[in-house]
Amino acid sequence: MILGKVVGTVWATRKDEELVGMKFQIVKHLDLDYKLKDTFVVAVDTVQAGVGDVVLMCSGSSARQTTLTKNKPVDAVIMAVVDKIDVAG
């Protein structure tokens, strides 16, 4: 799983039929101090996350394991909105 922050939305009016109804979010990776990294991904949002939300996402074949993305052409998915992170040390 990857920790990230939603920084924007991708609008695609023409897309594969399997993706109709899905919302695409731009997610920048975060470190444990909530600092944005330079890397980002476009992910399907399955939990109604919004811009500014810290989220958990996964990619690869795991991204196709949610109810919404099952067997769909998806490589990244937002699967949780993070409320809090506790880091020891």
N, C-alpha and C positions, 0 to 999 in steps of 0.2 A: 504494500500500500504506500501511497505517496501523500505527503502533506502539502496542501497548496492553498492559494487564495484566488477567488474568482475576481478577475479584473475586467472582464468584458463579455460580450455576447456576439456570436456569429449568426448572422441572418442568412438563410439559404432558402429561397423560395422554390428553386428547382433542385431536386435531390432524388436519390434512389427511393423507390416506393417503400422499401423496408425502413426508411428513416423518417417518413412522414409523421408529424406529430411530436418529434423529438426536439428538445431544446439543446443548443450547442453553446457551451460556455468556454471562455478562454481562461485557463487556470495557470498561474505562475507558481512554480515550486517555492516552498518556504523552508528555511532552516528552523532549528528548535527555538531560536530567539524571535521568531516571526519575521525575519528579514527575508525580503524577496530575493530570489536567485534570478539569473538571467534566462533560465530555461522555462519554457511554457508548453502547454499542450491544449488542444481543443478536445473537450470531453462532453459526452452526452450527460445531461443532468437528469437524474432519476429521483431527486429529493427536493426539487424546487429551491435550490440554492440561489442566492442573489449576489450581485456585485458587492464585494467587500467581505463576503463570508469566507471563513477558513473551512476547508473541506478535506475529506479523505477521498482519494480516487485510486483506481487501479487501471492497469493497461494490459494489453495482450489478450490472451484467451480468457483470462479472469474477467475482463470487461464484458464478456458475453454471457455472464452467469446471473445477471439480475433479471427480474421478471420482465422489465421493459426491453432489455437488450438481448434476450435469449435468442441465439442463432441469427443475430443481425450483423451487418458489416460494420462493427464498432471496434475501435482499438483503445479507447479510454472512456471511463465512466466515473461520474461523481456518485458516490454511494452513501455519503454521510456528511452532515454539517457538524463541525467540531464545536463543542461548547467550552472545553477547557483541556489544557495539556499540563500534566505534572511531570517534571523531569527531576530525577534525583541528582544531587551533587551540585 
